[in-house]
Amino acid sequence: MSIYFLAGLLIAAGILHLVKPKLYKRMMPPRIPAPQFSIFISGVFEIVFGAGLLFVQTRSWSAWGTILLFIAIFPANVYMFTSGRFSRIPKLLLILRLPLQLALIWWAYQFL
């Protein structure tokens, strides 16, 4: 059951990256080159990996891809916490995103 939830979460997040890229642009650390492309490609990968989790033949590859994606986007979560650009979001929520990323990695690991 939880594989469907993770797959749906990834697919929904990926679609959101493609239709609302401005939402994600603020989260991008300035040192990341080509932020628009990074947002686009991460959205595509989220959709592909989410869909791949649904099929036994691609599940392991998609789980590894998801893990690598969650690691790759971790700097954006750190940037959100440290930049001061997100003062409207409670600091506690911003700091809780950091270990949440580890929980998401563990979740994807369950499907290797």
C-alpha positions in Angstrom: 0.0 0.0 0.0 2.7 2.5 0.9 4.4 2.0 -2.4 1.4 3.5 -4.1 1.4 6.5 -1.7 5.1 7.2 -2.4 4.6 6.8 -6.1 1.7 9.2 -6.0 3.6 11.7 -3.9 6.5 11.6 -6.4 4.3 11.9 -9.4 2.3 14.8 -7.9 5.4 16.6 -6.9 6.9 16.1 -10.3 3.8 17.5 -12.0 3.9 20.5 -9.6 7.5 21.1 -10.6 6.5 21.3 -14.2 3.3 23.5 -13.8 4.5 25.8 -11.0 8.3 26.1 -11.4 8.3 29.6 -9.7 7.2 27.9 -6.5 10.5 25.9 -6.5 12.8 28.6 -7.8 12.9 30.4 -4.4 14.1 27.1 -2.9 17.1 26.8 -5.2 20.4 27.7 -3.6 22.1 30.4 -5.7 25.1 28.2 -6.3 23.0 25.7 -8.3 23.6 26.4 -12.0 20.6 26.5 -14.4 17.9 26.6 -11.8 15.0 26.4 -14.3 16.5 23.3 -15.9 17.2 21.8 -12.5 13.6 22.3 -11.5 12.4 20.9 -14.8 14.6 17.8 -14.8 13.9 17.0 -11.1 10.2 17.2 -11.9 10.6 14.8 -14.8 12.7 12.4 -12.7 10.1 12.5 -9.9 7.4 11.5 -12.4 9.5 8.8 -14.0 10.7 7.3 -10.7 7.2 7.5 -9.2 5.7 5.6 -12.2 8.6 3.2 -12.1 7.9 2.2 -8.5 4.5 0.9 -9.7 6.1 -1.9 -11.8 8.0 -4.8 -10.4 10.4 -4.8 -13.3 11.5 -1.2 -12.7 10.9 -0.9 -8.9 14.4 -1.4 -7.8 15.9 1.0 -10.3 13.2 3.6 -9.5 13.8 3.2 -5.8 17.6 3.9 -6.3 16.7 6.8 -8.5 14.4 8.2 -5.8 17.0 7.8 -3.2 19.5 9.7 -5.3 17.0 12.4 -6.1 16.2 12.9 -2.4 19.9 13.2 -1.7 20.3 15.7 -4.7 17.5 18.0 -3.4 18.7 18.0 0.2 20.7 21.2 -0.3 17.5 23.0 -1.2 16.0 22.0 2.1 19.2 23.2 3.9 19.0 26.5 2.0 15.4 27.0 3.0 16.4 26.6 6.6 19.5 28.8 6.5 18.8 31.5 3.9 16.3 33.6 5.9 14.2 33.8 2.7 11.4 31.7 4.2 10.6 33.7 7.4 6.9 33.2 6.9 7.4 29.4 7.5 8.0 28.5 11.1 11.7 27.6 11.7 10.6 24.4 13.4 8.9 23.2 10.2 12.0 24.1 8.1 14.3 22.2 10.4 11.9 19.2 10.5 12.2 19.0 6.7 15.8 17.9 7.1 15.2 14.6 9.0 12.1 14.1 6.9 14.4 13.8 3.9 16.1 10.9 5.7 12.8 9.3 6.4 11.9 9.6 2.7 15.2 8.0 1.7 14.5 5.1 4.1 11.0 4.8 2.7 12.3 4.5 -0.9 15.0 2.0 0.4 12.3 -0.4 1.4 11.4 -1.0 -2.2 14.9 -2.1 -3.4 
